[in-house]
């Protein structure tokens, strides 16, 4: 029995949802292959077409910003995007002042990292 026949026989014995997972996985591997890589614009177009076909509404620019902020942990419930951007600018200004004041000049970054880091032995690296 060839590898292709073995794969097909095993795939046919799976439940329908698992068959879909296998197909998704094979598609992912196929897309990762550089010779068969679909340009980003075309992939995004296909994704958009699937969303539209499912009848789901597309996000507008503000909704996209909110989704990104939410996933990055920066959005509080009901907080406007303008406030998030303003907070980022405030944080940058504070960090710049700390750098100018050399607030951390006395701290050796290597020693600090060694103090905080929890090293563990790696398997096969006893030497």
Beta strands, then each sheet from edge to edge (+ up, - down):
end
